[in-house]
Amino acid sequence: MSQIAAVTMENIVRLANDSGFSQSTNAGEITCMRQSTTGYIMVGVDIYSQLFVYRLSTSRDTYFQTGTLLATHLVVNLLEYCMLKGYDWFDVLLCVRPGYIDSICDWFSDSFTKQPLSIQQVYFNKFLAVKASLYRRLMYGQAKTGDCIARLNLNSMATCIISVLRPSILGHQEKGPGEKLTTLLRSNKTETDLSNILSLLKTSDYYVVEAAMLQSMQQLLQWVADLALYLLALLPSQHSQKTEYPGCGLLNDVNAIHSLRELLVLIRLWGLINPNCLPCFTTTSDNLDTIGLLFKLLTKALHSCNAEADESLLDECCLLSSQVLIPSIDLGVGSRELSSANLSSQLQPYHLEYGIVPAQSAKYETVPIEITIHSSQKLDSVRKVFLGSSPSVSVKKCSRCNCSSALGITTRSAVTRMWDQHWLKSCICGGHWRKATDEVS
């Protein structure tokens, strides 16, 4: 049994060293111990209120630490078990050596894609959250973490937004409005003109939405449009400089591009019902149809997905920054405490103090991208609204990605209430919420 971390829960003895960790006295008699779900972690509390975390040595631990093929298969099985049963997989992360995370993620992805489509649809968000937490422990995993979180956000929003569609005539129908829209767009995947797509739709199915409900969804629709603009604007830089930006891997995902095209069609349609729900853009020309332009470029990007980008597409994407202001997308790729890539590279055991973030676990220093507009305000990662530089409302923070979300905001419609309650117990990344204080924020 090897010690992973020791946390002083009360200020009995505190001696700071140069590295910023707090050293405590030797452990007293352990009064209570509990084992984690997977059996790899044991947590104990001694008579001095010190919390100790131990990695348990088992007959399979030799394989677990060596990074062999059998070890990779074992880790993937444990992650799948946690994903299916709804358990937290954090104890597995503590035992995985960073050098083997890439192979674990590859094996995990291959295993997931072999499952039936119905299983993949049910557990897709959880699958992305597990992959994001693995990549977050890598010093170079910022871009892939952003890809997973962006895809998770997009899939969740698409499910929530399309769920409000209702058929104009109640009765037995083979396909609902959402399925009809998906079928239409995928059968016309070469059509770049949004107006032609709208002319093919039976629009009465998509108008059965209350105007007030659309208004409450404006922040989510804005985020979808901003994401599409962000991805396309960075495509030339990613192509010429071979630089990976967080989230930009979505342009290599056919299903993600299809989801963006479907949502842009709905945004244009719903704008006819309530113009106040439309995303807002700062453009250099009043005549620029930003939604139509994004749909056109996404359709072209769909043709070159997983292949060499078309030169005409790159040229048009280069002009985006001169036509409209490009927003910066906060995908929550940072990390804190034991989820930190910096801390995972340190020698164990870690000596921590309750309520105080160790200096070695500082989050990623995200460098603002030149062509994007960076805001210093805090973003509500759930509702996608800015809370200000110094929020006047109580804020909760994720214990893993350090994203913020406001407490006690009254929801305005059934769909936004459903969205808020979906992330009530945990963050989008899968981490637990904690109330933010000056000490830990």
MIMIFI-335420 format. One line per field, with one value per residue (C-alpha): residue number from 1; residue in three letters; chain; x, z, y. Coordinates in nm, 4 decimals. Last residue first. Example, Ala and Ser with C-alpha at 12.3 -4.5 7.8 and 13.67 -1.06 7.14 Angstrom:
% residues 2
seza <- [2, 1]
lumba <- [SER, ALA]
vogu <- [A, A]
c1 <- [1.3670, 1.2300]
c3 <- [0.7140, 0.7800]
c2 <- [-0.1060, -0.4500]
***
This chain:
% residues 441
seza <- [441, 440, 439, 438, 437, 436, 435, 434, 433, 432, 431, 430, 429, 428, 427, 426, 425, 424, 423, 422, 421, 420, 419, 418, 417, 416, 415, 414, 413, 412, 411, 410, 409, 408, 407, 406, 405, 404, 403, 402, 401, 400, 399, 398, 397, 396, 395, 394, 393, 392, 391, 390, 389, 388, 387, 386, 385, 384, 383, 382, 381, 380, 379, 378, 377, 376, 375, 374, 373, 372, 371, 370, 369, 368, 367, 366, 365, 364, 363, 362, 361, 360, 359, 358, 357, 356, 355, 354, 353, 352, 351, 350, 349, 348, 347, 346, 345, 344, 343, 342, 341, 340, 339, 338, 337, 336, 335, 334, 333, 332, 331, 330, 329, 328, 327, 326, 325, 324, 323, 322, 321, 320, 319, 318, 317, 316, 315, 314, 313, 312, 311, 310, 309, 308, 307, 306, 305, 304, 303, 302, 301, 300, 299, 298, 297, 296, 295, 294, 293, 292, 291, 290, 289, 288, 287, 286, 285, 284, 283, 282, 281, 280, 279, 278, 277, 276, 275, 274, 273, 272, 271, 270, 269, 268, 267, 266, 265, 264, 263, 262, 261, 260, 259, 258, 257, 256, 255, 254, 253, 252, 251, 250, 249, 248, 247, 246, 245, 244, 243, 242, 241, 240, 239, 238, 237, 236, 235, 234, 233, 232, 231, 230, 229, 228, 227, 226, 225, 224, 223, 222, 221, 220, 219, 218, 217, 216, 215, 214, 213, 212, 211, 210, 209, 208, 207, 206, 205, 204, 203, 202, 201, 200, 199, 198, 197, 196, 195, 194, 193, 192, 191, 190, 189, 188, 187, 186, 185, 184, 183, 182, 181, 180, 179, 178, 177, 176, 175, 174, 173, 172, 171, 170, 169, 168, 167, 166, 165, 164, 163, 162, 161, 160, 159, 158, 157, 156, 155, 154, 153, 152, 151, 150, 149, 148, 147, 146, 145, 144, 143, 142, 141, 140, 139, 138, 137, 136, 135, 134, 133, 132, 131, 130, 129, 128, 127, 126, 125, 124, 123, 122, 121, 120, 119, 118, 117, 116, 115, 114, 113, 112, 111, 110, 109, 108, 107, 106, 105, 104, 103, 102, 101, 100, 99, 98, 97, 96, 95, 94, 93, 92, 91, 90, 89, 88, 87, 86, 85, 84, 83, 82, 81, 80, 79, 78, 77, 76, 75, 74, 73, 72, 71, 70, 69, 68, 67, 66, 65, 64, 63, 62, 61, 60, 59, 58, 57, 56, 55, 54, 53, 52, 51, 50, 49, 48, 47, 46, 45, 44, 43, 42, 41, 40, 39, 38, 37, 36, 35, 34, 33, 32, 31, 30, 29, 28, 27, 26, 25, 24, 23, 22, 21, 20, 19, 18, 17, 16, 15, 14, 13, 12, 11, 10, 9, 8, 7, 6, 5, 4, 3, 2, 1]
lumba <- [SER, VAL, GLU, ASP, THR, ALA, LYS, ARG, TRP, HIS, GLY, GLY, CYS, ILE, CYS, SER, LYS, LEU, TRP, HIS, GLN, ASP, TRP, MET, ARG, THR, VAL, ALA, SER, ARG, THR, THR, ILE, GLY, LEU, ALA, SER, SER, CYS, ASN, CYS, ARG, SER, CYS, LYS, LYS, VAL, SER, VAL, SER, PRO, SER, SER, GLY, LEU, PHE, VAL, LYS, ARG, VAL, SER, ASP, LEU, LYS, GLN, SER, SER, HIS, ILE, THR, ILE, GLU, ILE, PRO, VAL, THR, GLU, TYR, LYS, ALA, SER, GLN, ALA, PRO, VAL, ILE, GLY, TYR, GLU, LEU, HIS, TYR, PRO, GLN, LEU, GLN, SER, SER, LEU, ASN, ALA, SER, SER, LEU, GLU, ARG, SER, GLY, VAL, GLY, LEU, ASP, ILE, SER, PRO, ILE, LEU, VAL, GLN, SER, SER, LEU, LEU, CYS, CYS, GLU, ASP, LEU, LEU, SER, GLU, ASP, ALA, GLU, ALA, ASN, CYS, SER, HIS, LEU, ALA, LYS, THR, LEU, LEU, LYS, PHE, LEU, LEU, GLY, ILE, THR, ASP, LEU, ASN, ASP, SER, THR, THR, THR, PHE, CYS, PRO, LEU, CYS, ASN, PRO, ASN, ILE, LEU, GLY, TRP, LEU, ARG, ILE, LEU, VAL, LEU, LEU, GLU, ARG, LEU, SER, HIS, ILE, ALA, ASN, VAL, ASP, ASN, LEU, LEU, GLY, CYS, GLY, PRO, TYR, GLU, THR, LYS, GLN, SER, HIS, GLN, SER, PRO, LEU, LEU, ALA, LEU, LEU, TYR, LEU, ALA, LEU, ASP, ALA, VAL, TRP, GLN, LEU, LEU, GLN, GLN, MET, SER, GLN, LEU, MET, ALA, ALA, GLU, VAL, VAL, TYR, TYR, ASP, SER, THR, LYS, LEU, LEU, SER, LEU, ILE, ASN, SER, LEU, ASP, THR, GLU, THR, LYS, ASN, SER, ARG, LEU, LEU, THR, THR, LEU, LYS, GLU, GLY, PRO, GLY, LYS, GLU, GLN, HIS, GLY, LEU, ILE, SER, PRO, ARG, LEU, VAL, SER, ILE, ILE, CYS, THR, ALA, MET, SER, ASN, LEU, ASN, LEU, ARG, ALA, ILE, CYS, ASP, GLY, THR, LYS, ALA, GLN, GLY, TYR, MET, LEU, ARG, ARG, TYR, LEU, SER, ALA, LYS, VAL, ALA, LEU, PHE, LYS, ASN, PHE, TYR, VAL, GLN, GLN, ILE, SER, LEU, PRO, GLN, LYS, THR, PHE, SER, ASP, SER, PHE, TRP, ASP, CYS, ILE, SER, ASP, ILE, TYR, GLY, PRO, ARG, VAL, CYS, LEU, LEU, VAL, ASP, PHE, TRP, ASP, TYR, GLY, LYS, LEU, MET, CYS, TYR, GLU, LEU, LEU, ASN, VAL, VAL, LEU, HIS, THR, ALA, LEU, LEU, THR, GLY, THR, GLN, PHE, TYR, THR, ASP, ARG, SER, THR, SER, LEU, ARG, TYR, VAL, PHE, LEU, GLN, SER, TYR, ILE, ASP, VAL, GLY, VAL, MET, ILE, TYR, GLY, THR, THR, SER, GLN, ARG, MET, CYS, THR, ILE, GLU, GLY, ALA, ASN, THR, SER, GLN, SER, PHE, GLY, SER, ASP, ASN, ALA, LEU, ARG, VAL, ILE, ASN, GLU, MET, THR, VAL, ALA, ALA, ILE, GLN, SER, MET]
vogu <- [A, A, A, A, A, A, A, A, A, A, A, A, A, A, A, A, A, A, A, A, A, A, A, A, A, A, A, A, A, A, A, A, A, A, A, A, A, A, A, A, A, A, A, A, A, A, A, A, A, A, A, A, A, A, A, A, A, A, A, A, A, A, A, A, A, A, A, A, A, A, A, A, A, A, A, A, A, A, A, A, A, A, A, A, A, A, A, A, A, A, A, A, A, A, A, A, A, A, A, A, A, A, A, A, A, A, A, A, A, A, A, A, A, A, A, A, A, A, A, A, A, A, A, A, A, A, A, A, A, A, A, A, A, A, A, A, A, A, A, A, A, A, A, A, A, A, A, A, A, A, A, A, A, A, A, A, A, A, A, A, A, A, A, A, A, A, A, A, A, A, A, A, A, A, A, A, A, A, A, A, A, A, A, A, A, A, A, A, A, A, A, A, A, A, A, A, A, A, A, A, A, A, A, A, A, A, A, A, A, A, A, A, A, A, A, A, A, A, A, A, A, A, A, A, A, A, A, A, A, A, A, A, A, A, A, A, A, A, A, A, A, A, A, A, A, A, A, A, A, A, A, A, A, A, A, A, A, A, A, A, A, A, A, A, A, A, A, A, A, A, A, A, A, A, A, A, A, A, A, A, A, A, A, A, A, A, A, A, A, A, A, A, A, A, A, A, A, A, A, A, A, A, A, A, A, A, A, A, A, A, A, A, A, A, A, A, A, A, A, A, A, A, A, A, A, A, A, A, A, A, A, A, A, A, A, A, A, A, A, A, A, A, A, A, A, A, A, A, A, A, A, A, A, A, A, A, A, A, A, A, A, A, A, A, A, A, A, A, A, A, A, A, A, A, A, A, A, A, A, A, A, A, A, A, A, A, A, A, A, A, A, A, A, A, A, A, A, A, A, A, A, A, A, A, A, A, A, A, A, A, A, A, A, A, A, A, A, A, A, A, A, A, A, A, A, A, A, A, A, A, A, A, A, A, A, A, A, A, A, A, A]
c1 <- [-1.0820, -0.9754, -0.9220, -1.1444, -1.4340, -1.6175, -1.8818, -1.7881, -1.9145, -1.8025, -1.6195, -1.7839, -1.6584, -2.0036, -1.9925, -2.1750, -2.4888, -2.6951, -2.5705, -2.8902, -3.0926, -2.9743, -3.0662, -3.4103, -3.4785, -3.3640, -3.6122, -3.8994, -3.8640, -3.7227, -3.4721, -3.4083, -3.0376, -2.9554, -2.5897, -2.3785, -2.1378, -1.7602, -1.5044, -1.2146, -1.1610, -1.1440, -1.3181, -1.5728, -1.6600, -1.9750, -2.0588, -2.2715, -2.3973, -2.2278, -1.9691, -1.6373, -1.5169, -1.8714, -2.1021, -2.0911, -2.3506, -2.2995, -2.5632, -2.3424, -1.9904, -2.0979, -1.8188, -1.6001, -1.5136, -1.1636, -1.2844, -1.0682, -1.1602, -1.0111, -0.7616, -0.4562, -0.5449, -0.5299, -0.2710, -0.4336, -0.2100, -0.3199, -0.4271, -0.1941, -0.1356, 0.2202, 0.1078, -0.1097, -0.4717, -0.5667, -0.9017, -0.7565, -0.3794, -0.1792, 0.1282, 0.1598, 0.3081, 0.4203, 0.6700, 0.5396, 0.4249, 0.0596, 0.0860, 0.1633, -0.1067, -0.3609, -0.6482, -0.5029, -0.5607, -0.6826, -0.7322, -0.7765, -0.9364, -1.2662, -1.3815, -1.3710, -1.4433, -1.2890, -1.5171, -1.4206, -1.5313, -1.6866, -1.5773, -1.2026, -1.1664, -1.3773, -1.1542, -0.9112, -1.2042, -1.2839, -0.9252, -0.9090, -1.2296, -1.0965, -0.7775, -0.9663, -0.8491, -0.6505, -0.8511, -1.0211, -1.3206, -1.2688, -1.6308, -1.7671, -1.5530, -1.7411, -2.0725, -1.9327, -1.8333, -2.1836, -2.3574, -2.1236, -2.1997, -2.5746, -2.5538, -2.3343, -2.5538, -2.3443, -2.5512, -2.4682, -2.0981, -1.8020, -1.9735, -2.0270, -2.2450, -2.5546, -2.7186, -3.0919, -3.3391, -3.4594, -3.5788, -3.8684, -4.0669, -3.8555, -3.5397, -3.6637, -3.6007, -3.2477, -3.1532, -3.3019, -3.0873, -2.7790, -2.8559, -2.8674, -2.5391, -2.3668, -2.4875, -2.3633, -2.0226, -2.0064, -2.1090, -1.8309, -1.5591, -1.2408, -1.3752, -1.4341, -1.0555, -1.0680, -1.1854, -0.8615, -0.6166, -0.3678, -0.0980, 0.0227, 0.1128, -0.0538, -0.3536, -0.4256, -0.3905, -0.6272, -0.8879, -0.8908, -1.1733, -1.3789, -1.3668, -1.4375, -1.7319, -1.8900, -1.8374, -1.9837, -2.2960, -2.3442, -2.2739, -2.5331, -2.7950, -2.7281, -2.7474, -3.0692, -3.2550, -3.4733, -3.5915, -3.6901, -3.9095, -4.0852, -4.1592, -4.3280, -4.2268, -4.4477, -4.2636, -4.0385, -4.3057, -4.4730, -4.1461, -4.1856, -3.8315, -3.7095, -3.7291, -3.5210, -3.2407, -3.2389, -3.2113, -2.9126, -2.7113, -2.4179, -2.5938, -2.3415, -2.4838, -2.8299, -2.9199, -2.7564, -2.9536, -3.2884, -3.2346, -3.1270, -3.4248, -3.6666, -3.5138, -3.5630, -3.9201, -4.0202, -4.0097, -4.2544, -4.5505, -4.8569, -5.0611, -5.0328, -5.0191, -4.7703, -4.4965, -4.3045, -3.9471, -3.8306, -3.6048, -3.3935, -3.2479, -3.1673, -3.0147, -2.8139, -2.6993, -2.5739, -2.3955, -2.2313, -2.1177, -1.9696, -1.8021, -1.6474, -1.5352, -1.3730, -1.1975, -1.0808, -0.9202, -0.7511, -0.6048, -0.4893, -0.3272, 0.0366, 0.1102, -0.1128, -0.3538, -0.6273, -0.6116, -0.7542, -1.0268, -1.1288, -1.1523, -1.3821, -1.6049, -1.6275, -1.7459, -1.9975, -2.1421, -2.1599, -2.3193, -2.6751, -2.5861, -2.3060, -2.5341, -2.7938, -2.5248, -2.4124, -2.0597, -1.7485, -1.6985, -1.6540, -1.3790, -1.1828, -1.2165, -1.0972, -0.8042, -0.6987, -0.7502, -0.5436, -0.2643, -0.2515, -0.2673, 0.0362, 0.3015, 0.0719, 0.0813, -0.2672, -0.3318, -0.4817, -0.7011, -0.8580, -0.9565, -1.1248, -1.3569, -1.6733, -1.9448, -2.2389, -2.2529, -2.1819, -1.9081, -1.7437, -1.7309, -1.6027, -1.3229, -1.2322, -1.2300, -1.0127, -0.7646, -0.7439, -0.6931, -0.4117, -0.2480, -0.2726, -0.1061, 0.1756, 0.1902, 0.3979, 0.1933, -0.1295, 0.0509, 0.2187, -0.1009, -0.2910, -0.2064, -0.3008, -0.1203, -0.3648, -0.3039, -0.3386, -0.5104, -0.4647, -0.6837, -0.5520, -0.8044, -0.5406, -0.6955, -0.6429, -0.8652, -0.8317, -0.9000, -0.8136, -0.7793, -0.7550, -1.0725, -1.2806, -1.5475, -1.3035, -1.2153, -1.2970, -1.0884, -1.1687, -0.9708, -0.6143, -0.3808, -0.1598, 0.0138, 0.3390, 0.3135, 0.2201, 0.4109, 0.2401, 0.3390, 0.4627, 0.7848, 0.9958, 0.8483, 0.5556, 0.5205, 0.1634, 0.0816, -0.2677, -0.4440, -0.7281, -0.7958, -0.4309, -0.4270, -0.1940, -0.1535, -0.0624, 0.0666, 0.1686, 0.0000]
c3 <- [-0.6402, -0.3358, -0.0664, -0.2100, -0.1926, -0.4592, -0.3508, -0.4727, -0.7758, -0.8604, -1.1829, -1.4815, -1.7481, -1.7749, -1.4015, -1.1537, -0.9430, -1.1084, -1.4637, -1.6043, -1.3748, -1.5614, -1.9048, -1.7917, -1.6400, -1.9659, -2.1580, -1.9164, -1.9277, -1.7348, -1.4947, -1.1672, -1.0912, -0.7468, -0.7904, -1.0804, -1.2640, -1.2764, -1.4453, -1.2321, -1.4557, -1.1694, -0.8535, -1.0598, -0.9179, -0.7609, -0.7662, -0.5417, -0.7218, -0.7488, -0.9895, -0.9949, -1.3569, -1.4833, -1.4846, -1.8601, -1.9994, -2.1325, -1.9015, -1.7871, -1.8078, -1.6544, -1.7887, -1.5786, -1.7406, -1.8732, -2.2330, -2.5285, -2.8829, -3.1232, -3.4064, -3.1821, -2.9781, -2.6043, -2.4260, -2.1738, -1.8719, -1.7746, -1.4126, -1.1157, -0.9484, -0.8355, -0.6203, -0.4058, -0.3740, -0.0114, 0.1267, 0.3038, 0.3003, 0.0713, 0.0942, -0.2233, -0.1898, -0.4607, -0.6961, -0.9153, -1.2769, -1.1721, -1.0067, -1.3315, -1.5251, -1.2677, -1.1735, -0.8216, -0.7510, -1.0392, -1.4129, -1.7151, -2.0423, -1.9585, -2.3146, -2.3032, -2.6603, -2.7757, -3.0067, -3.3660, -3.4670, -3.8133, -4.1687, -4.1305, -3.9094, -4.1564, -4.4544, -4.3716, -4.3681, -4.7272, -4.8352, -4.6468, -4.8137, -5.1592, -5.0871, -4.9961, -4.6751, -4.7096, -4.5736, -4.2498, -4.3408, -4.6795, -4.7939, -4.4491, -4.4481, -4.7592, -4.5784, -4.2728, -4.4943, -4.6419, -4.3053, -4.1553, -4.4411, -4.4028, -4.0292, -4.0865, -4.3513, -4.4066, -4.5189, -4.2238, -4.3016, -4.0620, -3.8358, -3.4607, -3.4199, -3.2103, -3.2143, -3.2977, -3.0125, -3.0314, -3.3899, -3.2532, -3.4994, -3.8100, -3.5999, -3.5257, -3.8858, -3.9017, -3.5668, -3.6737, -3.9886, -3.7828, -3.5456, -3.8282, -3.9769, -3.6369, -3.5818, -3.9270, -3.8484, -3.5209, -3.6948, -3.9528, -3.6905, -3.8383, -3.7956, -3.4317, -3.3797, -3.3453, -2.9852, -2.8185, -3.0822, -3.2542, -3.4478, -3.7841, -3.8709, -4.2147, -4.1499, -3.7904, -3.8832, -4.1797, -3.9665, -3.6834, -3.8293, -3.9089, -3.5547, -3.3843, -3.6120, -3.5549, -3.1796, -3.1781, -3.3568, -3.1023, -2.8112, -2.9353, -2.9648, -2.6020, -2.4873, -2.6846, -2.5318, -2.3043, -2.6078, -2.7882, -2.4958, -2.5042, -2.8765, -2.8158, -3.0550, -3.3159, -3.6027, -3.6816, -3.8018, -4.0072, -4.1954, -4.4165, -4.5288, -4.8884, -4.9182, -4.6024, -4.7587, -5.0655, -4.8427, -4.6596, -4.9813, -4.9490, -5.0667, -5.0787, -4.7715, -4.9234, -4.8137, -4.4798, -4.4424, -4.5175, -4.2970, -3.9990, -4.0413, -4.0623, -3.7496, -3.5583, -3.6814, -3.5671, -3.7906, -3.8579, -3.7555, -3.5563, -3.4474, -3.3529, -3.6404, -3.6190, -3.5012, -3.1929, -3.1705, -2.8155, -2.8037, -3.0888, -2.8558, -2.5665, -2.7800, -2.9834, -2.6620, -2.5124, -2.8329, -2.8685, -2.5073, -2.5219, -2.8555, -2.7111, -2.3975, -2.5999, -2.8431, -2.5584, -2.3823, -2.7104, -2.7378, -2.3745, -2.3670, -2.3897, -2.0155, -1.9821, -1.6892, -1.8793, -2.1498, -1.9065, -1.7757, -2.1335, -2.2226, -1.9257, -2.0111, -2.3748, -2.2756, -2.0324, -2.3142, -2.5500, -2.2998, -2.4358, -2.8019, -2.7968, -2.6449, -2.9185, -3.1869, -3.0688, -2.9212, -3.1380, -3.1278, -2.7499, -2.7597, -3.0175, -2.8143, -2.4913, -2.6740, -2.8136, -2.4776, -2.2969, -2.5542, -2.5060, -2.1251, -2.0965, -2.0117, -1.7614, -1.5228, -1.4235, -1.0510, -0.9748, -1.2843, -1.1605, -0.8335, -1.0327, -1.2174, -1.0371, -1.0597, -1.3040, -1.3467, -1.7217, -1.7095, -1.3972, -1.5553, -1.8836, -1.6965, -1.5125, -1.8349, -2.0027, -1.7143, -1.7409, -2.1192, -2.0808, -1.8130, -2.0334, -2.3191, -2.0877, -1.9087, -1.6219, -1.3378, -1.3855, -1.4706, -1.1323, -0.9670, -1.0791, -0.7690, -0.5573, -0.4134, -0.2852, -0.3610, -0.0424, 0.0406, 0.3859, 0.5609, 0.8793, 1.1530, 1.4242, 1.5261, 1.1733, 0.8658, 0.5876, 0.2149, 0.0241, -0.3541, -0.6053, -0.5183, -0.8128, -0.5924, -0.3500, -0.0126, 0.3183, 0.6345, 0.9796, 1.3001, 1.1676, 1.4638, 1.4148, 1.0957, 1.1219, 1.1515, 0.8585, 0.5704, 0.3661, 0.0011, -0.1506, -0.2967, -0.0544, 0.2502, 0.4647, 0.8134, 0.9356, 1.2466, 1.3888, 1.1276, 1.0609, 0.7588, 0.6854, 0.3595, 0.2814, -0.0692, -0.2714, -0.0032, -0.1200, 0.0000]
c2 <- [3.0441, 2.8484, 3.1126, 3.3814, 3.1377, 2.9394, 2.6899, 2.3450, 2.1545, 1.8027, 1.7208, 1.5493, 1.7929, 1.9531, 2.0156, 1.7942, 1.7813, 2.0554, 2.0066, 1.8508, 2.0751, 2.3831, 2.2456, 2.1282, 2.4691, 2.6288, 2.4122, 2.4712, 2.8476, 3.1426, 2.9903, 3.1709, 3.2140, 3.0713, 2.9894, 3.1109, 2.8841, 2.8836, 2.6579, 2.5290, 2.2214, 1.9697, 2.0961, 2.2875, 2.6251, 2.7647, 3.1348, 3.3520, 3.6599, 3.9997, 3.8628, 4.0494, 4.0552, 4.0139, 3.7103, 3.6498, 3.4107, 3.0573, 2.9023, 2.6141, 2.7583, 3.0896, 3.3050, 3.5321, 3.8620, 3.9298, 3.9005, 3.7967, 3.8936, 3.6408, 3.6994, 3.6858, 3.3777, 3.4455, 3.2261, 2.9943, 2.9470, 2.5998, 2.5648, 2.5828, 2.2467, 2.3143, 2.6073, 2.3831, 2.5023, 2.5652, 2.4467, 2.1406, 2.1362, 1.9120, 1.6895, 1.4838, 1.1333, 1.0968, 1.2579, 1.5382, 1.4859, 1.4552, 1.7967, 1.9775, 1.7920, 1.9049, 1.6758, 1.6400, 2.0102, 2.2228, 2.1972, 2.4212, 2.3135, 2.4834, 2.5434, 2.9244, 3.0335, 3.3624, 3.5554, 3.6450, 3.9939, 3.9889, 4.0701, 4.1144, 3.8051, 3.6057, 3.6810, 3.3993, 3.1561, 3.2481, 3.1860, 2.8549, 2.7359, 2.8333, 2.6401, 2.3220, 2.1585, 1.8364, 1.5467, 1.4386, 1.6597, 1.8269, 1.7959, 1.8869, 2.2014, 2.3159, 2.2673, 2.4465, 2.7393, 2.7757, 2.7436, 3.0046, 3.2435, 3.1979, 3.2668, 3.5731, 3.7352, 4.0488, 4.3465, 4.5699, 4.5440, 4.5441, 4.2929, 4.2623, 3.9553, 3.8825, 3.5414, 3.5354, 3.4858, 3.8470, 3.7916, 3.5823, 3.3715, 3.4394, 3.3975, 3.0482, 2.9466, 3.0920, 2.9370, 2.6043, 2.5992, 2.6910, 2.4031, 2.1510, 2.2755, 2.2578, 1.9022, 1.7959, 1.9451, 1.7506, 1.4272, 1.4621, 1.5158, 1.6614, 2.0156, 1.9240, 1.9078, 2.2857, 2.2596, 2.3644, 2.4893, 2.2606, 2.4421, 2.3113, 2.6731, 2.6739, 2.4467, 2.5491, 2.9109, 2.8672, 2.6794, 2.9332, 3.1442, 2.8329, 2.6937, 3.0271, 3.1112, 2.7690, 2.8044, 3.1558, 3.0278, 2.7491, 2.9859, 3.2342, 2.9609, 2.8662, 3.2286, 3.2867, 2.9909, 3.2075, 3.4070, 3.0890, 2.9864, 3.3227, 3.2811, 2.9473, 2.6716, 2.5039, 2.6785, 2.3844, 2.1431, 2.4193, 2.4652, 2.1624, 2.2123, 2.2209, 2.6017, 2.6345, 2.4298, 2.6553, 2.9617, 2.8116, 2.7940, 2.5518, 2.2367, 1.9520, 1.7756, 1.7570, 1.4011, 1.4702, 1.7903, 1.6311, 1.3265, 1.5384, 1.7717, 1.4805, 1.3273, 1.6524, 1.6987, 1.3474, 1.0441, 0.7616, 0.9701, 0.8648, 1.1605, 1.5242, 1.7695, 2.0580, 1.8263, 1.9458, 2.0684, 2.1524, 1.8438, 1.9847, 2.2481, 2.0121, 1.7383, 1.9908, 2.1590, 1.8332, 1.7317, 2.0730, 2.0872, 1.7360, 1.8106, 2.1268, 1.9395, 1.6601, 1.8933, 2.1190, 1.8230, 1.7320, 2.0829, 2.1032, 1.7590, 1.8655, 1.8596, 1.5548, 1.5134, 1.6978, 1.4279, 1.1730, 1.4062, 1.4874, 1.1182, 1.0496, 1.3487, 1.2377, 0.8890, 1.0382, 1.2463, 0.9482, 0.7082, 0.6938, 0.7503, 0.4927, 0.2299, 0.2845, 0.2641, -0.0785, -0.0878, -0.1157, 0.2637, 0.2490, -0.0142, 0.1813, 0.5017, 0.3345, 0.1763, 0.5128, 0.6847, 0.4195, 0.4497, 0.8254, 0.7977, 0.5700, 0.8291, 1.0012, 0.6996, 0.5942, 0.5433, 0.8839, 0.8616, 0.5366, 0.7056, 0.9845, 0.7470, 0.8610, 0.5975, 0.6058, 0.2279, 0.2329, 0.4954, 0.3508, 0.0036, 0.1483, 0.3245, 0.0029, -0.1982, 0.0661, 0.0484, -0.3308, -0.3259, -0.0754, -0.2914, -0.5992, -0.4155, -0.3114, 0.0226, -0.1146, 0.0330, -0.1608, -0.4844, -0.4947, -0.3765, -0.6900, -0.8924, -0.5949, -0.2961, -0.0344, 0.3300, 0.5273, 0.8564, 1.0064, 1.2645, 1.4259, 1.4896, 1.4324, 1.0954, 0.9632, 0.9678, 0.7086, 0.6832, 0.3650, 0.3742, 0.0892, -0.0993, 0.0186, 0.1728, 0.3322, 0.1808, 0.3460, 0.3842, 0.5232, 0.5807, 0.5675, 0.6153, 0.9159, 1.0077, 1.1930, 1.5678, 1.7816, 1.9386, 2.2058, 2.2365, 2.5635, 2.4300, 2.6331, 2.4668, 2.5700, 2.4230, 2.3906, 2.1862, 2.1571, 2.3711, 2.1284, 1.9061, 1.8346, 1.6382, 1.3479, 1.2147, 0.9078, 0.6663, 0.3225, 0.0000]
***
